[in-house]
């Protein structure tokens, strides 16, 4: 077991950051070296001022959209079928980020064979 702490730089865009660990060494409580240690690679989602959207697909499962953002941030998901022409269309609005910084969403049904999605932060509606 290990703990990893780091601080992301301020004023950066939201991003998925890959961390690669090499030259790792592990020891038993009595000081005996652990022999089955291998290099590890992980990723960390850094949430900045703007939301971040990821599409994940499991084996034989429909795709899921994972929305990352700051707690209580209100977001919208926009869609378009072609990145070269057309405009972005709101397909999901009023999504409020929970305290755990991520939200799993099923993408809306589409007749298009190719779909592009993006997340945008929105201002909450006034009273």
C-alpha positions in Angstrom: 0.0 0.0 0.0 1.2 3.5 -0.8 -0.1 7.0 -0.6 0.6 9.5 -3.3 0.0 13.2 -2.8 0.5 15.9 -5.4 -0.6 19.4 -6.1 -1.7 20.5 -9.6 -0.5 23.8 -10.9 -3.0 26.6 -10.5 -4.8 28.3 -13.5 -4.4 25.3 -15.7 -7.0 23.7 -18.0 -8.8 20.5 -16.9 -6.9 17.5 -18.3 -6.2 13.8 -17.9 -2.6 13.4 -16.9 -0.7 10.2 -17.2 1.7 9.4 -14.4 4.4 6.8 -15.0 6.3 5.4 -12.0 9.6 3.7 -12.6 12.4 2.4 -10.4 10.0 1.5 -7.7 11.0 -0.4 -4.6 8.9 -2.0 -2.0 9.8 -3.5 1.3 8.0 -5.8 3.8 7.6 -4.4 7.3 10.7 -6.3 8.4 12.8 -4.6 5.6 12.8 -7.6 3.2 12.6 -6.3 -0.4 9.5 -7.2 -2.4 10.5 -9.0 -5.5 7.3 -8.7 -7.6 7.4 -5.0 -8.1 6.8 -3.7 -11.6 6.7 -0.2 -13.2 3.2 1.3 -12.8 1.3 3.7 -15.0 -1.8 5.5 -13.8 -3.8 8.5 -14.8 -5.2 11.4 -12.8 -8.0 13.7 -13.8 -7.1 17.3 -12.9 -10.2 19.5 -12.7 -9.6 23.2 -13.5 -12.2 25.9 -14.1 -13.8 24.2 -17.1 -15.5 20.8 -17.1 -13.9 17.8 -18.8 -15.8 15.1 -20.6 -14.6 11.5 -21.2 -16.3 8.7 -23.1 -15.7 5.2 -21.8 -16.9 1.9 -23.3 -16.7 -1.4 -21.6 -16.7 -4.8 -23.3 -20.2 -5.4 -24.9 -21.5 -2.3 -23.1 -22.9 1.0 -24.5 -20.7 4.0 -24.1 -20.9 6.1 -21.0 -20.0 9.8 -20.7 -18.0 10.8 -17.6 -18.3 14.4 -16.7 -15.7 15.9 -14.4 -16.1 19.3 -12.8 -15.9 21.3 -9.6 -18.6 20.6 -6.9 -21.9 22.4 -7.6 -20.7 23.5 -11.1 -23.6 23.5 -13.5 -22.8 22.0 -16.9 -24.3 21.2 -20.3 -23.4 18.5 -22.8 -23.3 19.6 -26.4 -23.4 17.3 -29.5 -22.7 17.4 -33.2 -22.3 14.7 -35.8 -19.5 16.5 -37.9 -16.7 18.6 -36.6 -16.2 20.3 -39.9 -19.7 21.7 -40.4 -22.7 22.5 -38.3 -23.0 24.0 -34.8 -23.0 22.5 -31.4 -26.5 21.5 -30.0 -27.3 21.3 -26.3 -28.5 17.7 -25.6 -28.2 17.7 -21.8 -28.5 20.8 -19.7 -28.7 21.7 -16.0 -26.2 19.0 -14.9 -25.0 19.9 -11.4 -21.7 18.3 -10.3 -21.9 16.3 -7.1 -19.3 16.6 -4.4 -17.2 13.7 -5.8 -16.2 15.7 -8.9 -17.6 13.3 -11.5 -20.9 12.3 -12.9 -21.7 9.2 -15.2 -24.2 9.9 -17.9 -25.7 7.7 -20.7 -25.3 9.6 -24.0 -28.7 10.5 -25.6 -29.8 8.3 -28.5 -28.6 9.4 -31.9 -29.2 8.3 -35.5 -25.7 9.4 -36.4 -23.0 6.8 -36.9 -20.4 9.2 -35.4 -21.1 11.5 -32.5 -19.0 14.2 -30.9 -19.7 15.6 -27.5 -18.3 18.3 -25.4 -19.0 19.7 -21.9 -19.4 23.4 -21.2 -19.8 25.2 -17.9 -23.0 27.1 -17.6 -24.1 29.9 -15.3 -26.9 28.9 -12.9 -30.2 30.5 -13.5 -31.1 33.4 -11.3 -33.9 33.5 -8.7 
